[in-house]
Amino acid sequence: MTGSEETKTTANGTVEEVLPNSLFRVRLSAAANASPEEGDAVVSGEGELLLAYLAGKMRLHRIRVLVGDQVEMVLDPYGGRARIVRRLT
């Protein structure tokens, strides 16, 4: 991507509710911050609920995400949604 470099903000959270069609309601953790290698700003908004969906590779490899799991997400720049890219626990 030489023309348009996108900044991707990542955050950690806990799955609160499992919804149909691989959607999840995730609560952001208190220490949600951006990935250091990209130099993004810190995400403010501890305890905020987001609607998150599984990334394509997680669907492809059938990674299961359950209530209470810690997950890493890439936040949508417009807010309110996120993509789950990694299951931490």
Summary of the structure (lengths in Angstrom):
residues: 89
radius of gyration: 12.8
end to end distance: 31.9
largest distance: 39.4
contacts: 229
relative contact order: 0.28
helix: 6%
strand: 39%
